[in-house]
Amino acid sequence: MFGREYELVVYRHNWGEDRVYFHNGEGTLCSLPATWTDAITPDPFVTIAAGRCHFRWQDLLQLAEMIAGMESGKESHV
């Protein structure tokens, strides 16, 4: 679907994330995470990093907490 344009039907917060709804080529209502589209403002960190950093610090911190939870025998529910 990369490079294709669709008319936005609605922008909603569902399933714990922002999602965009559109009709595909067959007319079926579909949705995608808004972060997969250009319907949202780019993350300022990603823009400033300009491809030099593959991970946001928040994501690395969350990953470290998950690993620490697994090592201690309990999973961290983040």
C-alpha angles and dihedrals in degrees: 000000000000112000095013122121125219132180111254111239098181141341111218143164105240134153092011096304143072112267136186121219123207141153114255124218091281092051095252116143108244135175137206134181107274089231089068090061140054090246090102133059110264116258106265091224092054091048094049093043088056093198096313095108122050097193137041114234091239090058093048091050090051090049091050090052091050092050092047089051092050091048091053091052097255128090119235111230102213 
